[in-house]
Amino acid sequence: MKKLYIAPFDCTIYIYGNSERKRFDKEFMKTDDGDYARTCGNGVWIGEHDELIGVCYHEAVHLVDWVLEERLRTKQGKLRDNTEIRAYLTEYIGNAIRRYCCE
């Protein structure tokens, strides 16, 4: 498991790789339902998939929405709201997930 601290928002994201599914499920009170990736609050698990890098960024978007709602108390609503901050956070979080789960 990798912890990713995001200083401007004073929060931590928890990234779990393929072999850490049971730990993710236990810590985030989830059950194994055959998914190849899952985000729950500030935690993400990435399993095996043909397009794994795309999956990393897909899940990063869910984490970004969590960060903005939990730390800034914003509701995402319209897609044009907060686009620049969402883009930078998605890149930052997605890259961290990719490095931990794909390299």
A tleap script that builds the chain and sets N, CA, C and O, in Angstrom:
source leaprc.protein.ff14SB
mol = sequence {
  NMET LYS LYS LEU TYR ILE ALA PRO PHE ASP
  CYS THR ILE TYR ILE TYR GLY ASN SER GLU
  ARG LYS ARG PHE ASP LYS GLU PHE MET LYS
  THR ASP ASP GLY ASP TYR ALA ARG THR CYS
  GLY ASN GLY VAL TRP ILE GLY GLU HIE ASP
  GLU LEU ILE GLY VAL CYS TYR HIE GLU ALA
  VAL HIE LEU VAL ASP TRP VAL LEU GLU GLU
  ARG LEU ARG THR LYS GLN GLY LYS LEU ARG
  ASP ASN THR GLU ILE ARG ALA TYR LEU THR
  GLU TYR ILE GLY ASN ALA ILE ARG ARG TYR
  CYS CYS CGLU
}
set mol.1.N position { 0.841 -1.170 0.000 }
set mol.1.CA position { 0.000 0.000 0.000 }
set mol.1.C position { 0.889 1.238 0.000 }
set mol.1.O position { 1.896 1.304 0.706 }
set mol.2.N position { 0.497 2.205 -0.800 }
set mol.2.CA position { 1.233 3.464 -0.873 }
set mol.2.C position { 0.339 4.577 -0.360 }
set mol.2.O position { -0.833 4.673 -0.724 }
set mol.3.N position { 0.907 5.414 0.489 }
set mol.3.CA position { 0.207 6.603 0.963 }
set mol.3.C position { 0.655 7.781 0.114 }
set mol.3.O position { 1.850 7.990 -0.093 }
set mol.4.N position { -0.304 8.542 -0.371 }
set mol.4.CA position { -0.018 9.743 -1.160 }
set mol.4.C position { -0.608 10.936 -0.413 }
set mol.4.O position { -1.824 11.129 -0.390 }
set mol.5.N position { 0.269 11.732 0.196 }
set mol.5.CA position { -0.180 12.914 0.933 }
set mol.5.C position { -0.317 14.080 -0.039 }
set mol.5.O position { 0.587 14.352 -0.829 }
set mol.6.N position { -1.449 14.760 0.027 }
set mol.6.CA position { -1.708 15.917 -0.835 }
set mol.6.C position { -1.755 17.138 0.068 }
set mol.6.O position { -2.789 17.462 0.651 }
set mol.7.N position { -0.614 17.807 0.170 }
set mol.7.CA position { -0.433 18.885 1.145 }
set mol.7.C position { -1.439 20.030 1.023 }
set mol.7.O position { -1.982 20.450 2.045 }
set mol.8.N position { -1.717 20.561 -0.183 }
set mol.8.CA position { -2.641 21.702 -0.239 }
set mol.8.C position { -4.030 21.386 0.323 }
set mol.8.O position { -4.761 22.293 0.720 }
set mol.9.N position { -4.391 20.112 0.355 }
set mol.9.CA position { -5.704 19.714 0.857 }
set mol.9.C position { -5.610 18.986 2.196 }
set mol.9.O position { -6.624 18.560 2.750 }
set mol.10.N position { -4.383 18.845 2.714 }
set mol.10.CA position { -4.137 18.185 3.988 }
set mol.10.C position { -4.890 16.856 4.092 }
set mol.10.O position { -5.623 16.605 5.049 }
set mol.11.N position { -4.680 16.004 3.062 }
set mol.11.CA position { -5.320 14.695 3.078 }
set mol.11.C position { -4.395 13.649 2.461 }
set mol.11.O position { -3.433 13.970 1.763 }
set mol.12.N position { -4.715 12.405 2.738 }
set mol.12.CA position { -3.921 11.295 2.237 }
set mol.12.C position { -4.808 10.372 1.414 }
set mol.12.O position { -5.945 10.081 1.786 }
set mol.13.N position { -4.267 9.917 0.290 }
set mol.13.CA position { -4.906 8.922 -0.569 }
set mol.13.C position { -4.156 7.609 -0.335 }
set mol.13.O position { -2.931 7.602 -0.212 }
set mol.14.N position { -4.887 6.513 -0.274 }
set mol.14.CA position { -4.287 5.191 -0.065 }
set mol.14.C position { -4.445 4.370 -1.343 }
set mol.14.O position { -5.560 4.157 -1.819 }
set mol.15.N position { -3.318 3.911 -1.895 }
set mol.15.CA position { -3.297 3.184 -3.165 }
set mol.15.C position { -2.896 1.738 -2.895 }
set mol.15.O position { -1.874 1.471 -2.263 }
set mol.16.N position { -3.708 0.817 -3.380 }
set mol.16.CA position { -3.462 -0.616 -3.203 }
set mol.16.C position { -3.281 -1.263 -4.570 }
set mol.16.O position { -4.055 -1.010 -5.494 }
set mol.17.N position { -2.265 -2.091 -4.689 }
set mol.17.CA position { -2.005 -2.812 -5.930 }
set mol.17.C position { -2.778 -4.119 -5.995 }
set mol.17.O position { -3.503 -4.476 -5.066 }
set mol.18.N position { -2.613 -4.822 -7.100 }
set mol.18.CA position { -3.355 -6.045 -7.377 }
set mol.18.C position { -3.299 -7.055 -6.225 }
set mol.18.O position { -4.331 -7.610 -5.849 }
set mol.19.N position { -2.133 -7.295 -5.671 }
set mol.19.CA position { -1.975 -8.313 -4.622 }
set mol.19.C position { -2.506 -7.854 -3.264 }
set mol.19.O position { -2.488 -8.627 -2.306 }
set mol.20.N position { -2.973 -6.618 -3.167 }
set mol.20.CA position { -3.424 -6.069 -1.889 }
set mol.20.C position { -4.944 -5.956 -1.789 }
set mol.20.O position { -5.449 -5.188 -0.971 }
set mol.21.N position { -5.669 -6.701 -2.598 }
set mol.21.CA position { -7.133 -6.613 -2.628 }
set mol.21.C position { -7.753 -6.922 -1.271 }
set mol.21.O position { -8.638 -6.191 -0.827 }
set mol.22.N position { -7.318 -7.975 -0.607 }
set mol.22.CA position { -7.915 -8.345 0.680 }
set mol.22.C position { -7.704 -7.252 1.724 }
set mol.22.O position { -8.594 -6.963 2.523 }
set mol.23.N position { -6.521 -6.652 1.709 }
set mol.23.CA position { -6.242 -5.569 2.655 }
set mol.23.C position { -7.138 -4.364 2.376 }
set mol.23.O position { -7.689 -3.770 3.303 }
set mol.24.N position { -7.285 -4.001 1.089 }
set mol.24.CA position { -8.170 -2.898 0.719 }
set mol.24.C position { -9.594 -3.190 1.194 }
set mol.24.O position { -10.224 -2.349 1.836 }
set mol.25.N position { -10.099 -4.389 0.873 }
set mol.25.CA position { -11.465 -4.750 1.255 }
set mol.25.C position { -11.661 -4.665 2.768 }
set mol.25.O position { -12.693 -4.188 3.239 }
set mol.26.N position { -10.673 -5.128 3.522 }
set mol.26.CA position { -10.777 -5.100 4.985 }
set mol.26.C position { -10.754 -3.667 5.512 }
set mol.26.O position { -11.576 -3.307 6.355 }
set mol.27.N position { -9.834 -2.859 5.031 }
set mol.27.CA position { -9.676 -1.501 5.552 }
set mol.27.C position { -10.798 -0.567 5.110 }
set mol.27.O position { -11.094 0.409 5.798 }
set mol.28.N position { -11.426 -0.854 3.969 }
set mol.28.CA position { -12.511 0.005 3.472 }
set mol.28.C position { -13.861 -0.701 3.541 }
set mol.28.O position { -14.843 -0.235 2.962 }
set mol.29.N position { -13.904 -1.831 4.254 }
set mol.29.CA position { -15.134 -2.591 4.483 }
set mol.29.C position { -15.887 -2.894 3.189 }
set mol.29.O position { -17.093 -2.670 3.082 }
set mol.30.N position { -15.153 -3.401 2.226 }
set mol.30.CA position { -15.740 -3.793 0.938 }
set mol.30.C position { -15.685 -5.305 0.825 }
set mol.30.O position { -14.947 -5.970 1.552 }
set mol.31.N position { -16.475 -5.839 -0.095 }
set mol.31.CA position { -16.431 -7.276 -0.359 }
set mol.31.C position { -15.985 -7.507 -1.787 }
set mol.31.O position { -16.252 -6.695 -2.673 }
set mol.32.N position { -15.310 -8.611 -2.002 }
set mol.32.CA position { -14.806 -8.964 -3.326 }
set mol.32.C position { -15.973 -9.302 -4.234 }
set mol.32.O position { -16.674 -10.287 -4.001 }
set mol.33.N position { -16.190 -8.501 -5.262 }
set mol.33.CA position { -17.275 -8.783 -6.202 }
set mol.33.C position { -16.758 -8.919 -7.635 }
set mol.33.O position { -17.520 -8.771 -8.591 }
set mol.34.N position { -15.472 -9.198 -7.778 }
set mol.34.CA position { -14.930 -9.473 -9.101 }
set mol.34.C position { -14.509 -8.258 -9.904 }
set mol.34.O position { -14.105 -8.404 -11.057 }
set mol.35.N position { -14.590 -7.058 -9.332 }
set mol.35.CA position { -14.145 -5.862 -10.047 }
set mol.35.C position { -12.658 -5.943 -10.348 }
set mol.35.O position { -11.931 -6.715 -9.723 }
set mol.36.N position { -12.209 -5.139 -11.311 }
set mol.36.CA position { -10.776 -5.049 -11.590 }
set mol.36.C position { -10.192 -3.754 -11.041 }
set mol.36.O position { -8.986 -3.528 -11.142 }
set mol.37.N position { -11.027 -2.909 -10.466 }
set mol.37.CA position { -10.572 -1.685 -9.799 }
set mol.37.C position { -11.726 -1.172 -8.945 }
set mol.37.O position { -12.899 -1.427 -9.219 }
set mol.38.N position { -11.351 -0.443 -7.906 }
set mol.38.CA position { -12.398 0.086 -7.043 }
set mol.38.C position { -11.862 1.277 -6.267 }
set mol.38.O position { -10.718 1.281 -5.813 }
set mol.39.N position { -12.716 2.295 -6.124 }
set mol.39.CA position { -12.405 3.451 -5.297 }
set mol.39.C position { -13.463 3.549 -4.212 }
set mol.39.O position { -14.656 3.395 -4.474 }
set mol.40.N position { -13.015 3.805 -2.997 }
set mol.40.CA position { -13.929 3.979 -1.876 }
set mol.40.C position { -13.365 5.092 -1.004 }
set mol.40.O position { -12.327 4.917 -0.366 }
set mol.41.N position { -14.037 6.226 -0.973 }
set mol.41.CA position { -13.531 7.351 -0.193 }
set mol.41.C position { -12.158 7.754 -0.675 }
set mol.41.O position { -11.985 8.109 -1.841 }
set mol.42.N position { -11.174 7.703 0.215 }
set mol.42.CA position { -9.813 8.098 -0.143 }
set mol.42.C position { -8.905 6.895 -0.394 }
set mol.42.O position { -7.683 7.000 -0.289 }
set mol.43.N position { -9.508 5.755 -0.724 }
set mol.43.CA position { -8.724 4.565 -1.042 }
set mol.43.C position { -9.043 4.047 -2.429 }
set mol.43.O position { -10.170 4.166 -2.910 }
set mol.44.N position { -8.027 3.467 -3.070 }
set mol.44.CA position { -8.224 2.894 -4.404 }
set mol.44.C position { -7.453 1.584 -4.494 }
set mol.44.O position { -6.324 1.475 -4.014 }
set mol.45.N position { -8.083 0.591 -5.118 }
set mol.45.CA position { -7.428 -0.681 -5.417 }
set mol.45.C position { -7.457 -0.867 -6.919 }
set mol.45.O position { -8.494 -0.676 -7.553 }
set mol.46.N position { -6.314 -1.243 -7.495 }
set mol.46.CA position { -6.191 -1.501 -8.929 }
set mol.46.C position { -5.775 -2.953 -9.118 }
set mol.46.O position { -4.740 -3.380 -8.607 }
set mol.47.N position { -6.579 -3.704 -9.849 }
set mol.47.CA position { -6.288 -5.111 -10.124 }
set mol.47.C position { -5.675 -5.279 -11.499 }
set mol.47.O position { -4.876 -4.452 -11.938 }
set mol.48.N position { -6.047 -6.344 -12.171 }
set mol.48.CA position { -5.522 -6.622 -13.510 }
set mol.48.C position { -6.576 -6.279 -14.553 }
set mol.48.O position { -7.764 -6.544 -14.368 }
set mol.49.N position { -6.123 -5.685 -15.651 }
set mol.49.CA position { -7.019 -5.296 -16.732 }
set mol.49.C position { -6.179 -5.069 -17.977 }
set mol.49.O position { -5.002 -4.723 -17.877 }
set mol.50.N position { -6.773 -5.261 -19.152 }
set mol.50.CA position { -6.054 -5.065 -20.410 }
set mol.50.C position { -5.602 -3.621 -20.611 }
set mol.50.O position { -4.542 -3.380 -21.188 }
set mol.51.N position { -6.383 -2.678 -20.148 }
set mol.51.CA position { -6.081 -1.248 -20.301 }
set mol.51.C position { -5.810 -0.641 -18.930 }
set mol.51.O position { -6.499 0.290 -18.511 }
set mol.52.N position { -4.822 -1.159 -18.244 }
set mol.52.CA position { -4.579 -0.801 -16.847 }
set mol.52.C position { -4.267 0.677 -16.637 }
set mol.52.O position { -4.717 1.262 -15.652 }
set mol.53.N position { -3.522 1.281 -17.524 }
set mol.53.CA position { -3.175 2.701 -17.340 }
set mol.53.C position { -4.432 3.567 -17.398 }
set mol.53.O position { -4.590 4.489 -16.599 }
set mol.54.N position { -5.313 3.276 -18.329 }
set mol.54.CA position { -6.583 4.006 -18.397 }
set mol.54.C position { -7.399 3.836 -17.132 }
set mol.54.O position { -8.035 4.783 -16.671 }
set mol.55.N position { -7.389 2.640 -16.567 }
set mol.55.CA position { -8.106 2.362 -15.325 }
set mol.55.C position { -7.544 3.217 -14.185 }
set mol.55.O position { -8.303 3.719 -13.356 }
set mol.56.N position { -6.232 3.383 -14.140 }
set mol.56.CA position { -5.606 4.210 -13.099 }
set mol.56.C position { -6.149 5.636 -13.134 }
set mol.56.O position { -6.458 6.206 -12.088 }
set mol.57.N position { -6.265 6.208 -14.311 }
set mol.57.CA position { -6.752 7.580 -14.423 }
set mol.57.C position { -8.259 7.660 -14.217 }
set mol.57.O position { -8.762 8.658 -13.700 }
set mol.58.N position { -8.979 6.625 -14.614 }
set mol.58.CA position { -10.418 6.566 -14.358 }
set mol.58.C position { -10.667 6.639 -12.846 }
set mol.58.O position { -11.484 7.434 -12.380 }
set mol.59.N position { -9.959 5.805 -12.096 }
set mol.59.CA position { -10.128 5.797 -10.646 }
set mol.59.C position { -9.618 7.083 -10.013 }
set mol.59.O position { -10.148 7.521 -8.992 }
set mol.60.N position { -8.592 7.697 -10.609 }
set mol.60.CA position { -8.079 8.972 -10.100 }
set mol.60.C position { -9.164 10.050 -10.125 }
set mol.60.O position { -9.227 10.881 -9.219 }
set mol.61.N position { -10.008 10.046 -11.140 }
set mol.61.CA position { -11.100 11.025 -11.221 }
set mol.61.C position { -12.031 10.880 -10.022 }
set mol.61.O position { -12.460 11.880 -9.446 }
set mol.62.N position { -12.346 9.636 -9.640 }
set mol.62.CA position { -13.196 9.430 -8.463 }
set mol.62.C position { -12.523 9.966 -7.196 }
set mol.62.O position { -13.182 10.559 -6.341 }
set mol.63.N position { -11.221 9.758 -7.082 }
set mol.63.CA position { -10.491 10.273 -5.922 }
set mol.63.C position { -10.457 11.795 -5.910 }
set mol.63.O position { -10.592 12.410 -4.852 }
set mol.64.N position { -10.281 12.400 -7.062 }
set mol.64.CA position { -10.280 13.866 -7.156 }
set mol.64.C position { -11.622 14.413 -6.685 }
set mol.64.O position { -11.667 15.374 -5.918 }
set mol.65.N position { -12.709 13.810 -7.138 }
set mol.65.CA position { -14.029 14.265 -6.696 }
set mol.65.C position { -14.164 14.139 -5.183 }
set mol.65.O position { -14.743 15.010 -4.533 }
set mol.66.N position { -13.624 13.040 -4.615 }
set mol.66.CA position { -13.662 12.876 -3.166 }
set mol.66.C position { -12.884 13.997 -2.485 }
set mol.66.O position { -13.376 14.601 -1.532 }
set mol.67.N position { -11.675 14.281 -2.965 }
set mol.67.CA position { -10.842 15.335 -2.365 }
set mol.67.C position { -11.580 16.670 -2.401 }
set mol.67.O position { -11.635 17.370 -1.390 }
set mol.68.N position { -12.139 17.027 -3.535 }
set mol.68.CA position { -12.810 18.322 -3.653 }
set mol.68.C position { -14.050 18.410 -2.770 }
set mol.68.O position { -14.312 19.451 -2.167 }
set mol.69.N position { -14.803 17.334 -2.693 }
set mol.69.CA position { -15.999 17.355 -1.843 }
set mol.69.C position { -15.651 17.330 -0.362 }
set mol.69.O position { -16.232 18.076 0.426 }
set mol.70.N position { -14.706 16.477 0.022 }
set mol.70.CA position { -14.377 16.324 1.434 }
set mol.70.C position { -13.524 17.469 1.983 }
set mol.70.O position { -13.731 17.910 3.113 }
set mol.71.N position { -12.581 17.943 1.198 }
set mol.71.CA position { -11.648 18.943 1.704 }
set mol.71.C position { -12.073 20.371 1.377 }
set mol.71.O position { -11.821 21.282 2.166 }
set mol.72.N position { -12.714 20.579 0.230 }
set mol.72.CA position { -13.173 21.926 -0.119 }
set mol.72.C position { -14.671 22.098 0.074 }
set mol.72.O position { -15.204 23.203 -0.030 }
set mol.73.N position { -15.340 20.989 0.357 }
set mol.73.CA position { -16.794 20.993 0.536 }
set mol.73.C position { -17.517 21.528 -0.696 }
set mol.73.O position { -18.489 22.276 -0.587 }
set mol.74.N position { -17.027 21.131 -1.870 }
set mol.74.CA position { -17.689 21.530 -3.115 }
set mol.74.C position { -18.503 20.359 -3.639 }
set mol.74.O position { -18.129 19.199 -3.459 }
set mol.75.N position { -19.586 20.662 -4.269 }
set mol.75.CA position { -20.356 19.658 -5.001 }
set mol.75.C position { -19.959 19.824 -6.453 }
set mol.75.O position { -19.935 20.943 -6.965 }
set mol.76.N position { -19.650 18.731 -7.120 }
set mol.76.CA position { -19.065 18.832 -8.456 }
set mol.76.C position { -20.058 19.319 -9.504 }
set mol.76.O position { -19.663 20.064 -10.400 }
set mol.77.N position { -21.294 18.941 -9.433 }
set mol.77.CA position { -22.308 19.490 -10.328 }
set mol.77.C position { -21.894 19.544 -11.782 }
set mol.77.O position { -21.602 18.517 -12.394 }
set mol.78.N position { -21.869 20.759 -12.338 }
set mol.78.CA position { -21.547 20.955 -13.746 }
set mol.78.C position { -20.098 20.592 -14.029 }
set mol.78.O position { -19.209 20.885 -13.228 }
set mol.79.N position { -19.862 19.953 -15.169 }
set mol.79.CA position { -18.509 19.533 -15.514 }
set mol.79.C position { -17.541 20.696 -15.665 }
set mol.79.O position { -16.338 20.520 -15.469 }
set mol.80.N position { -18.033 21.874 -16.007 }
set mol.80.CA position { -17.120 23.005 -16.199 }
set mol.80.C position { -16.634 23.612 -14.881 }
set mol.80.O position { -15.707 24.422 -14.884 }
set mol.81.N position { -17.247 23.234 -13.758 }
set mol.81.CA position { -16.823 23.742 -12.462 }
set mol.81.C position { -15.490 23.123 -12.057 }
set mol.81.O position { -15.304 21.912 -12.180 }
set mol.82.N position { -14.582 23.927 -11.585 }
set mol.82.CA position { -13.304 23.465 -11.040 }
set mol.82.C position { -12.452 22.669 -12.031 }
set mol.82.O position { -11.693 21.792 -11.616 }
set mol.83.N position { -12.559 22.951 -13.310 }
set mol.83.CA position { -11.888 22.098 -14.296 }
set mol.83.C position { -10.376 22.119 -14.178 }
set mol.83.O position { -9.744 21.073 -14.327 }
set mol.84.N position { -9.782 23.247 -13.922 }
set mol.84.CA position { -8.323 23.298 -13.874 }
set mol.84.C position { -7.777 22.554 -12.658 }
set mol.84.O position { -6.824 21.783 -12.775 }
set mol.85.N position { -8.368 22.779 -11.514 }
set mol.85.CA position { -7.903 22.074 -10.323 }
set mol.85.C position { -8.183 20.576 -10.454 }
set mol.85.O position { -7.374 19.757 -10.016 }
set mol.86.N position { -9.312 20.212 -11.049 }
set mol.86.CA position { -9.621 18.791 -11.266 }
set mol.86.C position { -8.596 18.166 -12.208 }
set mol.86.O position { -8.156 17.038 -11.986 }
set mol.87.N position { -8.219 18.884 -13.248 }
set mol.87.CA position { -7.253 18.344 -14.217 }
set mol.87.C position { -5.890 18.115 -13.568 }
set mol.87.O position { -5.290 17.056 -13.747 }
set mol.88.N position { -5.398 19.095 -12.818 }
set mol.88.CA position { -4.095 18.937 -12.160 }
set mol.88.C position { -4.113 17.811 -11.131 }
set mol.88.O position { -3.173 17.019 -11.056 }
set mol.89.N position { -5.184 17.739 -10.337 }
set mol.89.CA position { -5.273 16.680 -9.342 }
set mol.89.C position { -5.383 15.306 -9.996 }
set mol.89.O position { -4.783 14.346 -9.515 }
set mol.90.N position { -6.135 15.202 -11.077 }
set mol.90.CA position { -6.269 13.921 -11.781 }
set mol.90.C position { -4.919 13.472 -12.322 }
set mol.90.O position { -4.569 12.296 -12.224 }
set mol.91.N position { -4.165 14.395 -12.889 }
set mol.91.CA position { -2.827 14.060 -13.390 }
set mol.91.C position { -1.924 13.600 -12.247 }
set mol.91.O position { -1.243 12.581 -12.364 }
set mol.92.N position { -1.917 14.343 -11.152 }
set mol.92.CA position { -1.048 14.039 -10.022 }
set mol.92.C position { -1.404 12.687 -9.390 }
set mol.92.O position { -0.530 11.842 -9.192 }
set mol.93.N position { -2.667 12.489 -9.079 }
set mol.93.CA position { -3.110 11.247 -8.452 }
set mol.93.C position { -3.005 10.082 -9.430 }
set mol.93.O position { -2.562 8.997 -9.051 }
set mol.94.N position { -3.405 10.292 -10.679 }
set mol.94.CA position { -3.315 9.232 -11.685 }
set mol.94.C position { -1.895 8.761 -11.896 }
set mol.94.O position { -1.652 7.561 -12.028 }
set mol.95.N position { -0.953 9.686 -11.931 }
set mol.95.CA position { 0.458 9.312 -12.081 }
set mol.95.C position { 0.952 8.497 -10.879 }
set mol.95.O position { 1.711 7.542 -11.045 }
set mol.96.N position { 0.524 8.874 -9.680 }
set mol.96.CA position { 0.936 8.125 -8.490 }
set mol.96.C position { 0.367 6.704 -8.513 }
set mol.96.O position { 1.066 5.747 -8.181 }
set mol.97.N position { -0.887 6.571 -8.901 }
set mol.97.CA position { -1.497 5.242 -8.997 }
set mol.97.C position { -0.769 4.420 -10.049 }
set mol.97.O position { -0.430 3.262 -9.804 }
set mol.98.N position { -0.527 5.004 -11.215 }
set mol.98.CA position { 0.153 4.298 -12.320 }
set mol.98.C position { 1.539 3.823 -11.891 }
set mol.98.O position { 1.915 2.679 -12.146 }
set mol.99.N position { 2.290 4.702 -11.244 }
set mol.99.CA position { 3.645 4.317 -10.819 }
set mol.99.C position { 3.622 3.153 -9.835 }
set mol.99.O position { 4.455 2.249 -9.910 }
set mol.100.N position { 2.668 3.179 -8.917 }
set mol.100.CA position { 2.608 2.134 -7.891 }
set mol.100.C position { 2.049 0.823 -8.457 }
set mol.100.O position { 2.522 -0.254 -8.095 }
set mol.101.N position { 1.068 0.902 -9.325 }
set mol.101.CA position { 0.352 -0.291 -9.770 }
set mol.101.C position { 0.804 -0.828 -11.129 }
set mol.101.O position { 0.494 -1.972 -11.460 }
set mol.102.N position { 1.517 -0.049 -11.912 }
set mol.102.CA position { 1.834 -0.472 -13.281 }
set mol.102.C position { 3.321 -0.577 -13.576 }
set mol.102.O position { 3.692 -1.147 -14.602 }
set mol.103.N position { 4.167 -0.061 -12.738 }
set mol.103.CA position { 5.600 -0.062 -13.058 }
set mol.103.C position { 6.367 -1.031 -12.182 }
set mol.103.O position { 7.584 -1.156 -12.319 }
savepdb mol mol.pdb
quit
